[in-house]
Amino acid sequence: MAGEEYSYTFATSGYPAPIYSIAADDILPAGLTLDTTTGELSGTPTTAGTVTFRISAANAAGTETSDPITFTVNEKAAPSPSPTATSPSVPVANSSAASAPAAVLAATGVAGVSIAFALAVILIAAGIVLLFARRRGTSHPTR
């Protein structure tokens, strides 16, 4: 995202350690730089947009160039307004406002139990009941 710090290190192997560079005729997104020793791409992108580039790593054994890397920088989102807490005014009949609660909240349901979990428990219990009923029916010889 434009205006937010970014860092990524490209991984290579080989001896001696490679030197990193941007492939010929390629450019990095504005605000990012490539450390030629460590392979770290870092900085703060300044402009939204999409850039495609390739990274090269070279040592005495030769040069390897990455496949094209498409890097997209999104526009920084506009800050959203901060929420403010408000409580409705609840009139209380025949009592002083200082001694009566302004509102009464009620929670229903079971905390932390989802409908899917409750359904799974019910189905497992039903399966166990059917299993015992089937075993009970076949365990007694018929007379």
GURO-83495 format. One record per atom (N, C-alpha, C, O, CB): y negated, z negated, x; atom name; residue number from 1; residue in one letter. Coordinates in steps of 0.02 Angstrom, whole numbers. Glycine has a CB too. Layout:
// residues N
PT     yy     zz     xx atom  nr rest
PT      Y      Z      X   CA NUM    a
...
//
This chain:
// residues 143
PT     yy     zz     xx atom  nr rest
PT     58      0     43    N   1    m
PT      0      0      0   CA   1    m
PT    -61      0     45    C   1    m
PT    -64    -36     95    O   1    m
PT      0    -61    -48   CB   1    m
PT   -109     40     28    N   2    a
PT   -170     44     67   CA   2    a
PT   -203    -25     72    C   2    a
PT   -208    -61     23    O   2    a
PT   -220     95     36   CB   2    a
PT   -223    -42    132    N   3    g
PT   -256   -106    144   CA   3    g
PT   -209   -164    158    C   3    g
PT   -232   -220    169    O   3    g
PT   -298   -123     85   CB   3    g
PT   -143   -152    157    N   4    e
PT    -95   -205    171   CA   4    e
PT    -59   -190    236    C   4    e
PT    -40   -133    249    O   4    e
PT    -45   -213    113   CB   4    e
PT    -50   -242    277    N   5    e
PT    -18   -234    342   CA   5    e
PT     54   -210    335    C   5    e
PT     90   -229    289    O   5    e
PT    -20   -300    380   CB   5    e
PT     74   -167    383    N   6    y
PT    141   -138    382   CA   6    y
PT    169   -140    452    C   6    y
PT    132   -134    501    O   6    y
PT    139    -65    356   CB   6    y
PT    235   -149    458    N   7    s
PT    269   -148    523   CA   7    s
PT    342   -127    514    C   7    s
PT    376   -151    469    O   7    s
PT    265   -218    556   CB   7    s
PT    364    -82    557    N   8    y
PT    434    -61    559   CA   8    y
PT    450    -40    630    C   8    y
PT    411     -4    662    O   8    y
PT    448     -3    507   CB   8    y
PT    508    -61    656    N   9    t
PT    528    -43    723   CA   9    t
PT    588      4    720    C   9    t
PT    639    -13    690    O   9    t
PT    544   -105    765   CB   9    t
PT    581     62    751    N  10    f
PT    636    110    753   CA  10    f
PT    687     87    804    C  10    f
PT    669     62    858    O  10    f
PT    609    182    771   CB  10    f
PT    751     94    788    N  11    a
PT    804     71    832   CA  11    a
PT    834    130    870    C  11    a
PT    851    181    840    O  11    a
PT    859     34    792   CB  11    a
PT    841    122    935    N  12    t
PT    873    172    977   CA  12    t
PT    917    136   1028    C  12    t
PT    913     75   1035    O  12    t
PT    820    219   1012   CB  12    t
PT    957    175   1062    N  13    s
PT    997    146   1116   CA  13    s
PT    995    195   1175    C  13    s
PT    975    253   1167    O  13    s
PT   1071    133   1094   CB  13    s
PT   1014    172   1233    N  14    g
PT   1016    215   1291   CA  14    g
PT    986    180   1351    C  14    g
PT    947    132   1345    O  14    g
PT    980    280   1278   CB  14    g
PT   1004    207   1410    N  15    y
PT    977    180   1471   CA  15    y
PT    955    239   1514    C  15    y
PT    993    286   1522    O  15    y
PT   1028    135   1509   CB  15    y
PT    897    237   1541    N  16    p
PT    845    186   1533   CA  16    p
PT    816    187   1462    C  16    p
PT    825    235   1425    O  16    p
PT    790    196   1585   CB  16    p
PT    781    133   1445    N  17    a
PT    752    127   1378   CA  17    a
PT    707    188   1364    C  17    a
PT    671    210   1408    O  17    a
PT    711     61   1372   CB  17    a
PT    711    214   1304    N  18    p
PT    672    274   1288   CA  18    p
PT    597    260   1279    C  18    p
PT    576    203   1268    O  18    p
PT    699    307   1225   CB  18    p
PT    560    314   1284    N  19    i
PT    488    313   1269   CA  19    i
PT    481    348   1201    C  19    i
PT    509    402   1191    O  19    i
PT    444    349   1326   CB  19    i
PT    444    317   1155    N  20    y
PT    436    344   1088   CA  20    y
PT    372    384   1083    C  20    y
PT    323    371   1118    O  20    y
PT    435    286   1036   CB  20    y
PT    373    435   1040    N  21    s
PT    314    474   1027   CA  21    s
PT    320    507    958    C  21    s
PT    373    509    928    O  21    s
PT    303    528   1081   CB  21    s
PT    263    532    935    N  22    i
PT    262    570    873   CA  22    i
PT    279    642    892    C  22    i
PT    253    668    941    O  22    i
PT    192    566    836   CB  22    i
PT    323    674    853    N  23    a
PT    342    743    868   CA  23    a
PT    281    788    867    C  23    a
PT    232    774    832    O  23    a
PT    395    768    817   CB  23    a
PT    284    841    906    N  24    a
PT    227    888    912   CA  24    a
PT    204    911    844    C  24    a
PT    244    925    799    O  24    a
PT    247    948    955   CB  24    a
PT    139    915    836    N  25    d
PT    105    938    775   CA  25    d
PT    112    891    715    C  25    d
PT     90    909    660    O  25    d
PT    132   1005    756   CB  25    d
PT    142    832    724    N  26    d
PT    148    784    669   CA  26    d
PT     93    731    677    C  26    d
PT     69    719    732    O  26    d
PT    218    750    669   CB  26    d
PT     74    700    622    N  27    i
PT     24    646    624   CA  27    i
PT     51    587    584    C  27    i
PT     92    594    539    O  27    i
PT    -44    670    595   CB  27    i
PT     26    527    602    N  28    l
PT     44    466    566   CA  28    l
PT     -6    455    510    C  28    l
PT    -62    482    513    O  28    l
PT     47    405    614   CB  28    l
PT     12    415    460    N  29    p
PT    -38    396    409   CA  29    p
PT    -97    361    442    C  29    p
PT    -88    323    490    O  29    p
PT     -5    351    355   CB  29    p
PT   -157    372    416    N  30    a
PT   -217    342    443   CA  30    a
PT   -210    266    444    C  30    a
PT   -192    235    393    O  30    a
PT   -279    363    402   CB  30    a
PT   -225    236    501    N  31    g
PT   -222    163    508   CA  31    g
PT   -158    138    540    C  31    g
PT   -153     79    557    O  31    g
PT   -230    131    441   CB  31    g
PT   -107    182    550    N  32    l
PT    -44    162    581   CA  32    l
PT    -40    190    652    C  32    l
PT    -66    244    666    O  32    l
PT     16    186    539   CB  32    l
PT     -9    152    696    N  33    t
PT      2    174    765   CA  33    t
PT     75    163    784    C  33    t
PT    109    123    753    O  33    t
PT    -45    137    814   CB  33    t
PT     98    200    834    N  34    l
PT    165    193    860   CA  34    l
PT    162    166    930    C  34    l
PT    129    195    974    O  34    l
PT    203    262    858   CB  34    l
PT    195    109    942    N  35    d
PT    200     80   1009   CA  35    d
PT    251    121   1048    C  35    d
PT    310    122   1029    O  35    d
PT    219      3   1007   CB  35    d
PT    230    155   1101    N  36    t
PT    275    201   1137   CA  36    t
PT    330    165   1175    C  36    t
PT    379    196   1194    O  36    t
PT    235    243   1184   CB  36    t
PT    322    100   1187    N  37    t
PT    372     62   1224   CA  37    t
PT    424     30   1178    C  37    t
PT    483     33   1192    O  37    t
PT    339      8   1265   CB  37    t
PT    402      0   1122    N  38    t
PT    447    -36   1078   CA  38    t
PT    471      4   1018    C  38    t
PT    522    -13    988    O  38    t
PT    414    -98   1053   CB  38    t
PT    436     58   1001    N  39    g
PT    454     98    942   CA  39    g
PT    429     67    878    C  39    g
PT    453     85    824    O  39    g
PT    528    106    939   CB  39    g
PT    382     20    882    N  40    e
PT    356    -12    822   CA  40    e
PT    300     29    792    C  40    e
PT    251     46    825    O  40    e
PT    331    -84    838   CB  40    e
PT    309     46    728    N  41    l
PT    257     79    688   CA  41    l
PT    222     24    650    C  41    l
PT    253    -11    610    O  41    l
PT    288    134    639   CB  41    l
PT    157     14    663    N  42    s
PT    123    -42    632   CA  42    s
PT     50    -26    621    C  42    s
PT     23     22    647    O  42    s
PT    130   -105    674   CB  42    s
PT     19    -69    581    N  43    g
PT    -52    -64    566   CA  43    g
PT    -64    -75    492    C  43    g
PT    -21    -99    456    O  43    g
PT    -79      4    587   CB  43    g
PT   -124    -57    472    N  44    t
PT   -143    -63    402   CA  44    t
PT   -164      6    376    C  44    t
PT   -218     30    394    O  44    t
PT   -201   -115    392   CB  44    t
PT   -122     37    335    N  45    p
PT   -140    103    309   CA  45    p
PT   -207    100    272    C  45    p
PT   -219     54    233    O  45    p
PT    -85    130    263   CB  45    p
PT   -249    149    285    N  46    t
PT   -316    147    254   CA  46    t
PT   -325    196    197    C  46    t
PT   -370    187    156    O  46    t
PT   -367    161    306   CB  46    t
PT   -282    247    194    N  47    t
PT   -291    299    143   CA  47    t
PT   -226    310    105    C  47    t
PT   -172    315    135    O  47    t
PT   -314    364    176   CB  47    t
PT   -232    313     39    N  48    a
PT   -173    328     -2   CA  48    a
PT   -153    401      7    C  48    a
PT   -196    444     15    O  48    a
PT   -187    312    -77   CB  48    a
PT    -88    413      4    N  49    g
PT    -64    481     10   CA  49    g
PT      5    483     41    C  49    g
PT     33    430     57    O  49    g
PT   -112    524     51   CB  49    g
PT     33    542     50    N  50    t
PT     99    551     78   CA  50    t
PT     94    593    141    C  50    t
PT     60    644    143    O  50    t
PT    147    585     27   CB  50    t
PT    127    569    194    N  51    v
PT    128    603    259   CA  51    v
PT    200    609    281    C  51    v
PT    239    561    274    O  51    v
PT     84    565    313   CB  51    v
PT    218    667    308    N  52    t
PT    285    677    336   CA  52    t
PT    278    686    411    C  52    t
PT    238    727    435    O  52    t
PT    321    738    302   CB  52    t
PT    319    648    449    N  53    f
PT    316    652    522   CA  53    f
PT    385    641    550    C  53    f
PT    431    621    515    O  53    f
PT    266    601    551   CB  53    f
PT    392    653    616    N  54    r
PT    455    641    651   CA  54    r
PT    440    599    713    C  54    r
PT    387    606    744    O  54    r
PT    491    708    671   CB  54    r
PT    487    556    731    N  55    i
PT    481    514    791   CA  55    i
PT    528    541    844    C  55    i
PT    586    557    829    O  55    i
PT    496    439    775   CB  55    i
PT    504    546    905    N  56    s
PT    546    567    961   CA  56    s
PT    557    509   1008    C  56    s
PT    512    468   1018    O  56    s
PT    515    627    999   CB  56    s
PT    617    505   1036    N  57    a
PT    634    455   1086   CA  57    a
PT    662    492   1146    C  57    a
PT    710    531   1139    O  57    a
PT    685    401   1058   CB  57    a
PT    633    482   1205    N  58    a
PT    653    519   1264   CA  58    a
PT    667    472   1322    C  58    a
PT    631    423   1332    O  58    a
PT    600    571   1283   CB  58    a
PT    719    488   1361    N  59    n
PT    732    455   1425   CA  59    n
PT    762    506   1472    C  59    n
PT    761    566   1457    O  59    n
PT    780    393   1416   CB  59    n
PT    789    484   1529    N  60    a
PT    816    530   1578   CA  60    a
PT    874    572   1551    C  60    a
PT    887    627   1575    O  60    a
PT    839    492   1639   CB  60    a
PT    908    546   1500    N  61    a
PT    965    582   1471   CA  61    a
PT    944    637   1424    C  61    a
PT    984    682   1409    O  61    a
PT   1010    533   1435   CB  61    a
PT    882    637   1399    N  62    g
PT    860    688   1354   CA  62    g
PT    813    662   1301    C  62    g
PT    789    605   1306    O  62    g
PT    918    721   1321   CB  62    g
PT    800    703   1251    N  63    t
PT    754    685   1197   CA  63    t
PT    790    694   1131    C  63    t
PT    824    744   1119    O  63    t
PT    690    729   1199   CB  63    t
PT    783    645   1088    N  64    e
PT    809    648   1019   CA  64    e
PT    750    642    972    C  64    e
PT    705    601    982    O  64    e
PT    862    592   1006   CB  64    e
PT    749    683    919    N  65    t
PT    696    681    870   CA  65    t
PT    727    664    802    C  65    t
PT    778    692    783    O  65    t
PT    657    748    867   CB  65    t
PT    695    619    767    N  66    s
PT    720    598    701   CA  66    s
PT    715    654    650    C  66    s
PT    680    703    660    O  66    s
PT    682    537    677   CB  66    s
PT    752    646    596    N  67    d
PT    742    689    538   CA  67    d
PT    672    675    512    C  67    d
PT    643    622    528    O  67    d
PT    797    677    483   CB  67    d
PT    643    720    472    N  68    p
PT    576    706    445   CA  68    p
PT    575    641    405    C  68    p
PT    620    626    366    O  68    p
PT    554    765    400   CB  68    p
PT    523    602    416    N  69    i
PT    512    538    381   CA  69    i
PT    453    549    334    C  69    i
PT    398    566    356    O  69    i
PT    499    479    432   CB  69    i
PT    464    538    270    N  70    t
PT    409    543    222   CA  70    t
PT    384    473    207    C  70    t
PT    421    430    184    O  70    t
PT    432    579    156   CB  70    t
PT    321    462    222    N  71    f
PT    290    396    216   CA  71    f
PT    236    401    162    C  71    f
PT    189    440    169    O  71    f
PT    260    372    285   CB  71    f
PT    244    362    109    N  72    t
PT    195    362     54   CA  72    t
PT    155    298     55    C  72    t
PT    183    243     56    O  72    t
PT    231    372    -14   CB  72    t
PT     90    305     54    N  73    v
PT     45    248     49   CA  73    v
PT     15    249    -21    C  73    v
PT    -19    296    -40    O  73    v
PT    -12    251    104   CB  73    v
PT     28    196    -59    N  74    n
PT      2    191   -127   CA  74    n
PT    -68    161   -126    C  74    n
PT    -86    125    -80    O  74    n
PT     48    149   -172   CB  74    n
PT   -106    178   -177    N  75    e
PT   -173    148   -183   CA  75    e
PT   -166     74   -197    C  75    e
PT   -119     51   -230    O  75    e
PT   -214    182   -239   CB  75    e
PT   -213     36   -171    N  76    k
PT   -213    -36   -184   CA  76    k
PT   -231    -46   -257    C  76    k
PT   -280    -18   -283    O  76    k
PT   -263    -73   -137   CB  76    k
PT   -190    -87   -291    N  77    a
PT   -201   -101   -362   CA  77    a
PT   -265   -143   -371    C  77    a
PT   -281   -186   -330    O  77    a
PT   -140   -137   -393   CB  77    a
PT   -299   -128   -425    N  78    a
PT   -358   -168   -441   CA  78    a
PT   -336   -239   -458    C  78    a
PT   -284   -248   -491    O  78    a
PT   -399   -136   -500   CB  78    a
PT   -373   -288   -436    N  79    p
PT   -353   -357   -451   CA  79    p
PT   -354   -369   -527    C  79    p
PT   -399   -347   -562    O  79    p
PT   -399   -407   -417   CB  79    p
PT   -302   -403   -550    N  80    s
PT   -300   -418   -621   CA  80    s
PT   -339   -482   -634    C  80    s
PT   -345   -525   -590    O  80    s
PT   -226   -426   -646   CB  80    s
PT   -366   -487   -693    N  81    p
PT   -405   -548   -709   CA  81    p
PT   -361   -609   -707    C  81    p
PT   -302   -607   -726    O  81    p
PT   -439   -541   -777   CB  81    p
PT   -389   -663   -684    N  82    s
PT   -352   -727   -681   CA  82    s
PT   -344   -754   -751    C  82    s
PT   -393   -756   -789    O  82    s
PT   -388   -778   -636   CB  82    s
PT   -284   -776   -768    N  83    p
PT   -275   -805   -835   CA  83    p
PT   -309   -873   -839    C  83    p
PT   -314   -910   -790    O  83    p
PT   -200   -812   -852   CB  83    p
PT   -333   -888   -898    N  84    t
PT   -363   -953   -909   CA  84    t
PT   -324   -988   -963    C  84    t
PT   -302   -957  -1012    O  84    t
PT   -438   -947   -927   CB  84    t
PT   -316  -1053   -955    N  85    a
PT   -279  -1092  -1005   CA  85    a
PT   -327  -1115  -1059    C  85    a
PT   -380  -1143  -1045    O  85    a
PT   -244  -1153   -971   CB  85    a
PT   -307  -1103  -1120    N  86    t
PT   -346  -1127  -1177   CA  86    t
PT   -298  -1160  -1225    C  86    t
PT   -240  -1141  -1230    O  86    t
PT   -386  -1069  -1211   CB  86    t
PT   -322  -1208  -1261    N  87    s
PT   -280  -1239  -1313   CA  87    s
PT   -317  -1233  -1379    C  87    s
PT   -378  -1244  -1382    O  87    s
PT   -264  -1313  -1295   CB  87    s
PT   -282  -1216  -1430    N  88    p
PT   -314  -1210  -1495   CA  88    p
PT   -335  -1278  -1522    C  88    p
PT   -305  -1329  -1507    O  88    p
PT   -268  -1174  -1546   CB  88    p
PT   -386  -1277  -1561    N  89    s
PT   -409  -1338  -1592   CA  89    s
PT   -367  -1351  -1654    C  89    s
PT   -363  -1308  -1699    O  89    s
PT   -485  -1334  -1610   CB  89    s
PT   -334  -1408  -1656    N  90    v
PT   -292  -1425  -1713   CA  90    v
PT   -324  -1484  -1750    C  90    v
PT   -329  -1538  -1722    O  90    v
PT   -219  -1441  -1691   CB  90    v
PT   -346  -1473  -1811    N  91    p
PT   -376  -1529  -1847   CA  91    p
PT   -323  -1581  -1866    C  91    p
PT   -266  -1563  -1884    O  91    p
PT   -412  -1504  -1911   CB  91    p
PT   -342  -1643  -1861    N  92    v
PT   -297  -1698  -1880   CA  92    v
PT   -330  -1735  -1937    C  92    v
PT   -385  -1761  -1930    O  92    v
PT   -282  -1746  -1818   CB  92    v
PT   -296  -1738  -1993    N  93    a
PT   -325  -1768  -2053   CA  93    a
PT   -322  -1844  -2050    C  93    a
PT   -272  -1873  -2029    O  93    a
PT   -289  -1744  -2116   CB  93    a
PT   -376  -1878  -2070    N  94    n
PT   -381  -1950  -2077   CA  94    n
PT   -362  -1990  -2014    C  94    n
PT   -330  -2042  -2019    O  94    n
PT   -338  -1972  -2133   CB  94    n
PT   -381  -1966  -1956    N  95    s
PT   -371  -2005  -1895   CA  95    s
PT   -424  -1986  -1845    C  95    s
PT   -457  -1934  -1852    O  95    s
PT   -300  -1994  -1866   CB  95    s
PT   -433  -2026  -1796    N  96    s
PT   -484  -2010  -1746   CA  96    s
PT   -453  -1962  -1695    C  96    s
PT   -393  -1967  -1680    O  96    s
PT   -510  -2075  -1711   CB  96    s
PT   -493  -1917  -1669    N  97    a
PT   -468  -1867  -1622   CA  97    a
PT   -443  -1900  -1558    C  97    a
PT   -399  -1872  -1524    O  97    a
PT   -524  -1816  -1606   CB  97    a
PT   -469  -1957  -1540    N  98    a
PT   -449  -1990  -1478   CA  98    a
PT   -378  -2018  -1481    C  98    a
PT   -345  -2023  -1430    O  98    a
PT   -497  -2045  -1462   CB  98    a
PT   -354  -2036  -1541    N  99    s
PT   -289  -2067  -1545   CA  99    s
PT   -233  -2019  -1566    C  99    s
PT   -174  -2036  -1561    O  99    s
PT   -291  -2124  -1593   CB  99    s
PT   -251  -1961  -1590    N 100    a
PT   -200  -1914  -1614   CA 100    a
PT   -191  -1857  -1564    C 100    a
PT   -239  -1836  -1531    O 100    a
PT   -219  -1886  -1683   CB 100    a
PT   -130  -1832  -1558    N 101    p
PT   -120  -1776  -1513   CA 101    p
PT   -154  -1713  -1541    C 101    p
PT   -159  -1705  -1601    O 101    p
PT    -44  -1763  -1501   CB 101    p
PT   -176  -1670  -1495    N 102    a
PT   -210  -1609  -1517   CA 102    a
PT   -160  -1559  -1545    C 102    a
PT   -177  -1520  -1590    O 102    a
PT   -248  -1578  -1458   CB 102    a
PT    -99  -1559  -1521    N 103    a
PT    -49  -1513  -1546   CA 103    a
PT     20  -1541  -1529    C 103    a
PT     28  -1580  -1483    O 103    a
PT    -58  -1442  -1515   CB 103    a
PT     68  -1521  -1568    N 104    v
PT    137  -1542  -1556   CA 104    v
PT    178  -1479  -1540    C 104    v
PT    177  -1431  -1578    O 104    v
PT    167  -1581  -1618   CB 104    v
PT    213  -1481  -1484    N 105    l
PT    254  -1424  -1464   CA 105    l
PT    326  -1442  -1474    C 105    l
PT    347  -1499  -1461    O 105    l
PT    240  -1403  -1391   CB 105    l
PT    365  -1394  -1496    N 106    a
PT    437  -1405  -1505   CA 106    a
PT    475  -1350  -1470    C 106    a
PT    458  -1291  -1478    O 106    a
PT    455  -1410  -1580   CB 106    a
PT    526  -1368  -1433    N 107    a
PT    569  -1319  -1401   CA 107    a
PT    637  -1322  -1434    C 107    a
PT    664  -1375  -1448    O 107    a
PT    576  -1332  -1324   CB 107    a
PT    665  -1263  -1447    N 108    t
PT    731  -1261  -1478   CA 108    t
PT    778  -1222  -1432    C 108    t
PT    755  -1184  -1390    O 108    t
PT    729  -1229  -1548   CB 108    t
PT    842  -1232  -1441    N 109    g
PT    891  -1197  -1400   CA 109    g
PT    918  -1243  -1346    C 109    g
PT    901  -1302  -1343    O 109    g
PT    860  -1135  -1369   CB 109    g
PT    960  -1214  -1304    N 110    v
PT    990  -1253  -1250   CA 110    v
PT    961  -1226  -1185    C 110    v
PT    966  -1166  -1170    O 110    v
PT   1068  -1248  -1251   CB 110    v
PT    931  -1269  -1146    N 111    a
PT    899  -1248  -1084   CA 111    a
PT    950  -1219  -1036    C 111    a
PT   1003  -1249  -1025    O 111    a
PT    863  -1307  -1052   CB 111    a
PT    934  -1162  -1008    N 112    g
PT    974  -1132   -955   CA 112    g
PT   1037  -1095   -979    C 112    g
PT   1075  -1072   -937    O 112    g
PT    994  -1184   -909   CB 112    g
PT   1049  -1090  -1043    N 113    v
PT   1109  -1055  -1067   CA 113    v
PT   1087   -990  -1100    C 113    v
PT   1049   -990  -1148    O 113    v
PT   1149  -1100  -1117   CB 113    v
PT   1112   -936  -1074    N 114    s
PT   1095   -871  -1104   CA 114    s
PT   1145   -855  -1159    C 114    s
PT   1199   -884  -1162    O 114    s
PT   1094   -815  -1050   CB 114    s
PT   1127   -809  -1201    N 115    i
PT   1170   -788  -1255   CA 115    i
PT   1234   -757  -1227    C 115    i
PT   1289   -769  -1253    O 115    i
PT   1134   -738  -1302   CB 115    i
PT   1228   -717  -1174    N 116    a
PT   1287   -686  -1144   CA 116    a
PT   1336   -738  -1117    C 116    a
PT   1396   -732  -1126    O 116    a
PT   1266   -638  -1087   CB 116    a
PT   1309   -790  -1085    N 117    f
PT   1352   -843  -1059   CA 117    f
PT   1387   -880  -1116    C 117    f
PT   1447   -892  -1112    O 117    f
PT   1311   -893  -1016   CB 117    f
PT   1350   -897  -1168    N 118    a
PT   1379   -932  -1225   CA 118    a
PT   1433   -889  -1258    C 118    a
PT   1485   -916  -1277    O 118    a
PT   1325   -950  -1276   CB 118    a
PT   1421   -824  -1264    N 119    l
PT   1471   -779  -1294   CA 119    l
PT   1533   -776  -1250    C 119    l
PT   1589   -776  -1276    O 119    l
PT   1441   -709  -1303   CB 119    l
PT   1524   -774  -1184    N 120    a
PT   1582   -772  -1139   CA 120    a
PT   1624   -835  -1146    C 120    a
PT   1685   -832  -1146    O 120    a
PT   1559   -764  -1066   CB 120    a
PT   1591   -893  -1151    N 121    v
PT   1627   -956  -1160   CA 121    v
PT   1667   -956  -1225    C 121    v
PT   1724   -978  -1227    O 121    v
PT   1579  -1017  -1158   CB 121    v
PT   1637   -931  -1279    N 122    i
PT   1670   -928  -1343   CA 122    i
PT   1731   -882  -1340    C 122    i
PT   1784   -899  -1366    O 122    i
PT   1622   -905  -1398   CB 122    i
PT   1724   -824  -1308    N 123    l
PT   1779   -777  -1303   CA 123    l
PT   1836   -805  -1260    C 123    l
PT   1895   -795  -1277    O 123    l
PT   1755   -710  -1274   CB 123    l
PT   1820   -839  -1207    N 124    i
PT   1871   -869  -1165   CA 124    i
PT   1908   -924  -1203    C 124    i
PT   1969   -928  -1201    O 124    i
PT   1841   -899  -1100   CB 124    i
PT   1871   -964  -1239    N 125    a
PT   1902  -1018  -1279   CA 125    a
PT   1948   -987  -1333    C 125    a
PT   2002  -1013  -1345    O 125    a
PT   1847  -1062  -1313   CB 125    a
PT   1926   -933  -1364    N 126    a
PT   1967   -901  -1415   CA 126    a
PT   2031   -873  -1384    C 126    a
PT   2084   -876  -1414    O 126    a
PT   1928   -845  -1450   CB 126    a
PT   2025   -845  -1324    N 127    g
PT   2084   -820  -1289   CA 127    g
PT   2133   -874  -1272    C 127    g
PT   2194   -864  -1278    O 127    g
PT   2063   -784  -1226   CB 127    g
PT   2109   -932  -1251    N 128    i
PT   2153   -988  -1235   CA 128    i
PT   2189  -1012  -1297    C 128    i
PT   2249  -1026  -1296    O 128    i
PT   2113  -1046  -1203   CB 128    i
PT   2152  -1018  -1353    N 129    v
PT   2182  -1039  -1416   CA 129    v
PT   2237   -990  -1436    C 129    v
PT   2291  -1012  -1456    O 129    v
PT   2129  -1045  -1472   CB 129    v
PT   2224   -925  -1432    N 130    l
PT   2275   -875  -1450   CA 130    l
PT   2335   -879  -1403    C 130    l
PT   2391   -870  -1426    O 130    l
PT   2244   -806  -1448   CB 130    l
PT   2324   -891  -1339    N 131    l
PT   2379   -896  -1292   CA 131    l
PT   2423   -955  -1309    C 131    l
PT   2484   -948  -1310    O 131    l
PT   2352   -904  -1220   CB 131    l
PT   2394  -1014  -1323    N 132    f
PT   2434  -1072  -1342   CA 132    f
PT   2470  -1061  -1409    C 132    f
PT   2527  -1081  -1417    O 132    f
PT   2390  -1134  -1346   CB 132    f
PT   2437  -1029  -1456    N 133    a
PT   2468  -1016  -1521   CA 133    a
PT   2528   -968  -1512    C 133    a
PT   2579   -978  -1544    O 133    a
PT   2417   -986  -1570   CB 133    a
PT   2521   -918  -1470    N 134    r
PT   2576   -871  -1459   CA 134    r
PT   2634   -906  -1424    C 134    r
PT   2692   -896  -1442    O 134    r
PT   2551   -811  -1417   CB 134    r
PT   2619   -948  -1373    N 135    r
PT   2672   -984  -1339   CA 135    r
PT   2706  -1033  -1385    C 135    r
PT   2767  -1042  -1382    O 135    r
PT   2644  -1020  -1278   CB 135    r
PT   2668  -1066  -1426    N 136    r
PT   2697  -1115  -1472   CA 136    r
PT   2744  -1080  -1521    C 136    r
PT   2797  -1106  -1538    O 136    r
PT   2642  -1153  -1510   CB 136    r
PT   2725  -1021  -1544    N 137    g
PT   2765   -983  -1592   CA 137    g
PT   2829   -957  -1561    C 137    g
PT   2879   -952  -1597    O 137    g
PT   2725   -926  -1619   CB 137    g
PT   2832   -942  -1497    N 138    t
PT   2892   -914  -1466   CA 138    t
PT   2933   -967  -1431    C 138    t
PT   2990   -953  -1412    O 138    t
PT   2873   -860  -1417   CB 138    t
PT   2907  -1027  -1421    N 139    s
PT   2945  -1077  -1384   CA 139    s
PT   2996  -1114  -1427    C 139    s
PT   3042  -1144  -1400    O 139    s
PT   2897  -1127  -1353   CB 139    s
PT   2989  -1112  -1492    N 140    h
PT   3037  -1145  -1536   CA 140    h
PT   3088  -1094  -1561    C 140    h
PT   3069  -1043  -1589    O 140    h
PT   3002  -1179  -1595   CB 140    h
PT   3152  -1108  -1550    N 141    p
PT   3202  -1060  -1576   CA 141    p
PT   3203  -1062  -1653    C 141    p
PT   3193  -1114  -1684    O 141    p
PT   3272  -1076  -1548   CB 141    p
PT   3215  -1006  -1681    N 142    t
PT   3219  -1003  -1753   CA 142    t
PT   3288  -1028  -1775    C 142    t
PT   3338  -1018  -1741    O 142    t
PT   3207   -931  -1779   CB 142    t
PT   3289  -1061  -1832    N 143    r
PT   3352  -1091  -1856   CA 143    r
PT   3383  -1052  -1911    C 143    r
PT   3436  -1070  -1936    O 143    r
PT   3342  -1161  -1878   CB 143    r
//
